[in-house]
Amino acid sequence: MQKHIAILGSTGSIGTQTIEVIEKNPDHFLLEVLTANKNSDQLIRQARRFLPNHVVIADQEEYPGVRDALADLPVKVYGGTDALEQVVRMESIDMVLCALVGFSGLRPTLSAIEAGKDIALANKETLVVGGDLVIRKALENKVNIIPVDSEHSAIFQCLAGEEFNPIEKIILTASGGPFLGSSLESLRRVTREEALRHPNWCMGDKITIDSATLMNKGLEVIEARWLFGLKPEQIEVVIHPQSIIHSLVQFEDGSLKAQLGIPDMRLPIQYALGYPRRIRSDFERFSFSNYPSLTFQSPDTDIFRNLTLAYRALATGGNMPCILNAANEVVVNAFLEGKLGFLDMPSIIEKTMEKAAFIANPGLEDYINSDLNARKIAETHVFK
């Protein structure tokens, strides 16, 4: 039977690759909902080509244009962020793939979970910001959360059939980004264009900058804590520049299981959509002859301090990961706009974590307020 899929963030890198996977597998999947934040032109093109039942443009100012452009089609068009939370509750939806960027993914994901929809999660910030709340709601509503991040998908796949075997630790691999081996002095001169040249993956601007600073790996550490019920000391990060081994699990007997493959986000996307079935694909296959050497090293946390800050936020708990994430979103945007240097980003994140109010047991409104307040604190440092 076809799964009816809603894509939150259909115009971004993950969203467009998800559409490609669905288009190649019409017997398995049907596009039910497409959404975008501001990219109305691409959303219109997608809707005209794939004819989903529902389309949402989160930016209200773009709504009239999208509505009018699709008026000749049997497509229902909605506008505003509230519409995102409402559309995922529709009975016709079987699974929601959340590819929204940053904090914006939290509320629609919670809404989908409360409606009993399985989640294919590409928005790691949802668990970084409110992991305790999200996992609790998923258990209450008997909802599956299947990770789409390549690293967490790898762990998820390695744990298949291991329900009764305790994890000793997991190892999240990281490419090291474009500045692996760089000195602090050279990083002071990094440009936006240089930071956006990821050696292995094709991703959106925000996640590419996060990869360059190792914040992406820090956020993945926090995400892994909630997805797999781990303690911070059970999560290790290893730099693996070839990005062939996507992550590993070490069990109590010392055995390691790893998931390998060519860097291609379509594979974890298709796995999440099709779970628990694996669907045949024509993706490029890995060959050892093409990769005679796979290398590994420890991350340099003296130079890439964001990874240390993420572990600190995880160890502190409460709303601190939310504060970390909010500050990071502010500084990444400022860097992309040319308002900050590369090394200014971790400094402002750290200052924000020190100044923001800590809440040990936050609820949803606490997370929302913490996000807003942390952004204000970070912005004051950006514009000093």
N, C-alpha and C positions, 0 to 999 in steps of 0.2 A: 504494500500500500504506500501511496505517496505521503510524505510528511509535508505539511503546510508550514512554510518558514516565514517568519518576520525578521527582517534585517534592520536593526537600529544602527544607522550610520552607513547607508548603502553606497555613498559616494566616496568614502575613504578607501585606503589601500586594502584593508581586510574586507570591507563591504564589496568592493568590485571583484575581488578574487572569489568571494562567496557566491556572487552571481554567476561567475564563470563555472564554478563547481556545479551549481544548480542547473545551469543551461546544458551542461554535458551529461547530466543524469536526470532527464525528464521522467523516467519511470520511477524514480525514487523521491524526487523533491518537486514542490510547487511553490513559487513565490507568491506569498499572500500579502505582505506589507513591505514597502520601501520607505525609509525615512532619511532625512538629511537635516543639517543644522542651517546652513546658509547657501549651500551650493545648489541653488534652484535650477540652474541651467542643466547640470548633469542629472539631477533628479528627474527633470522633465524628460530628458532623453531616455533614461532608464525606464520610466513609466510607459512611454510611448512604445518602446521596444518589447517590454515583457508583460505589460498589462496586468499589474497586480490589482487586487481588489481594493486596496487602501494605500494612500500615500500621505505622509506627514512631513511638512516643512516646519521645523521648530521656530525659525525666525518669523514672527508675525508679519513683518514688513514684506517678506517674500511671498506670503500666502496668496494675495490676489493674483500675482503673476502666474504662480503654479496652477491655481484654480482655473484661470482663464485659458491657459495653454493646454489643459487636459479636459476642457469642457466637452469636447466632441467624443470623449472616450467613456466607457463604463467603469471609470475609476473614481472612487470616493476620495476627496482631498480634504485634509484637515490642517490647521495651523496652530502653533504654540506648543510649549513644553508640556502643558497638561495633556495635550492630545497624545503625546508619546506614552504617557502612563495609562491612558484609556485604551489606546488601540491594541496594546499587548494583551488585554483581557478578553479579546474577542474569541468566541467559541471555536471559530474556524482555524485558529492557530494551534499547531502542535508543538512548535519549538521557536524560541526567540534567540537569535544570534545578536549579542550585544557587542557592537564594534564602535560605540561612542567613545569620545576622547575625554579622559579625566573624570572629574567628580560628577559630570553630567550623566554618567551611566547608572549611578546608584538608585535613584528613585524609579526610573522605568524598570530596572531589573527587579527591584523589590515588588513592584506592581505585578510584573509577570509571574513571579514566584507565588505571590498571594493568589493569583488566578490559576495556579497549578500547572504552569507551562514549564517544560524542561528548558534549561538555559545552556546555550553554547557561548561560553564567556571569553571574549577577546579583550574586554575592558578590565584590565587587572586592577585599576584604581577602585573599582567597586568593592573588591575584597580588602584592598589596602585601607580604604576609608572606613568601611563598616563591616569588616569580616565577621565579627561575632554576631551581629544582627542578621546579616545575609544568610550565614550558615544555619543559624537557629530557625529562621523562617523557612529555609529549604527543607530542613528535617520535619518541621511541623506540617508542611504541605506535601511531603513525600515527592519532592522535585529533584531531578538530577541536575547537577551543575557539571558540565563537561568542559574542561579547559581547552581553549584554542591556541593560546601561547605555545610555541613549539616546545619549550622546556617543560611546561606543566603537562602538555599532552604526552610527552615522552614518559614522564613519571607515571601518569595515569595508565598508559599502555603497559609499562613495566609491572604495575601492580595487579594487572588482570590475572585472576587465578591465585592471588597471594593473600586472600582475605584473612587467613589464620596465621600468617607469618609476620611478626612484628618488624617494623622498619628500624634499623639502627641509625641510618642517616640517608639523606638524599644529596646528590651532587648536581647543582645547576651549572651548566656550562655557559660561558660567555665568549663571544668572539674577541672581546677587547676593544671593539670599535676601531675607528680610523686613527686613533692616537696611541695605540698600544706601543709601549716602549718610549714614549715621549717624555721629555724633561719638563719640569715646572716652567722653566724659562721659555721654552718653545710654546707651551700652552697659553702663555700670556698674549701671544700674537695670533691665536687661532681666529679665523674668520668664519662667518656663517656658512659660506660655501664649502669650506674645508670640513666643517663639522657635519654637514649633510651628506658627505660622501662615504656611506657605509660600505665596507669591503665585501660583504656577503649578502645582505638582505635589502630588499626594496620595500621601504616603509614610509609612513607619513612623516612630516617634519618633526612633530613633537616627539614621537617615539625614537626617531633617529638621533635627535639631540640627547635624549635620555640614554641611548646606547653609548654615545660618545663620552658621556660623563660617568657611566656605570650606574646612574640612578635607575635605569630600566632594570638592571639586575637586582638592585636593592628593593625595588617595588615587587619584583618576582619572588624575592625571599619572603616578604610579608605575605604575598598571595599564597605561597606554598604552605606557610604556617597554617592558614585557614582551610585550604583545600584538602590537606592531608593530615591535619591534626597533629602537627609537630611542634617541638620546642625549638627556640632559636639555635641552640647548639647542635641540633640535628640537621641543620641546613648549611651546606658548604658550597662555596662558589669557586669554580676553577676556570681559568682562561683557556679556551680551546679555539685558536684562530681559524681553523678550517670549518668550524660549525657543522661537522658531520655527525658527531655524537651529540644528541640534543639534550640529554641529561641521563643520570644514572640513579639507581636505588641500591643501597647496600643493606643486606639483611643481617640478622643477628648471628648467622653462621659465618659471616664474612664474605658471602657470595655477592657479586655485583651483577645487576642486569642493566643493560643500556638499550636505548632506541637510537638507531642510526638512519641517516638518509640525506639526500641532497637538500641544501637549504631551499625550501619551497613551501610557503605558507598554505598552499592549496591542500597539502597532505593532512596537516592537523585540522584544517577546516572541514575537509571531507570526512575525516574520522569522527569528528564531533557531530556533524549532521547525521551521519549514518549509524552512529553508535546504537546498539552493540554490534552491528554488522560492519564488516569491511567491504568496501565497494571497489570493484576493479577500476583501475585508472591507467592512463597513458603517460603519467608523470615520468620524468627522467629517472632512471635507476642508478643507484650507487655502484661504482666499481672500484675495488681496492687498487687496481692497476693505475687508476687516475689519481689516487691519493696514497702514494707509497709511504707517506710519513704523516702521522697524526700527532700533534704536539700539545703539551699542557704546561701551565705554569700558574703560580698563585697570583691573585690580583694585587696591584700596588695601591694599597689604600692610603698611603701617604700622599700620593699624587691625585688619586681619584677618591676623594673623601666622601662622596655621596654614598658609597656602599657602606662605609662606617656609620654614617648618619642614619641610614635605613635600619641597620641592625640596632642602633641605639633607640630608635623610635619603636621598633618591635619589642625590645626588652622593657621599655617604659610602659608600653601598652596604653589602654584607655584611648583618648582621642589624639595621642601623639602621632601615629601614622597619618591621620587625617591632616594634622598640622603640617607634617612633612610634605605630603602630597600637594596641599594648597600652595605652599611656598614654592615648591618646585614648578608648578604650573605657571606661577607668576614670573619666575626668573627665566624659564625657558622661553616664554613669550617675549620677555624683554630682550633676551639675547638674540632671538630671531629678528627682532625689530631694530637691532643695533644699539640698544640702550645699555647693555652690560657686556663686560668681557667674559670670556669662558670661565676663568677662575673666580669671578665674582659670584657665580651661581651657588656653589656650596657654602660660601661665607654667609650669604643672605639667608639661605635655608637654615643654617645653624643658629643665626641670630633670632630668626622667627621662632624656632623651637624653644629657645631660651625665654622669649618674652610672652609667648601665647599662653593663655590660661589652660592648665591641665585639668582634665576631667577623667576620673578613674573608671567610671561606669556609665559611659554616654549612651543616650538613646538617639533616635533619628534626628530630632530637633537639635540636640547637642552637636551632632555631626554637621548639620547644616550651619549652625552658628559658628562652630569652630572653623569651618571652611571659610566663611565670610571674614571672620576676624583675622585669621592667619593671612589671608590675602591682603588685607589692609596693612598689616604689620610689614609684610614683605614689600609691598608697594612703596611704603615710606622709605625703605632702604634703597629701592631702585632709583627713586627720584631725588635722593639726597644730593 
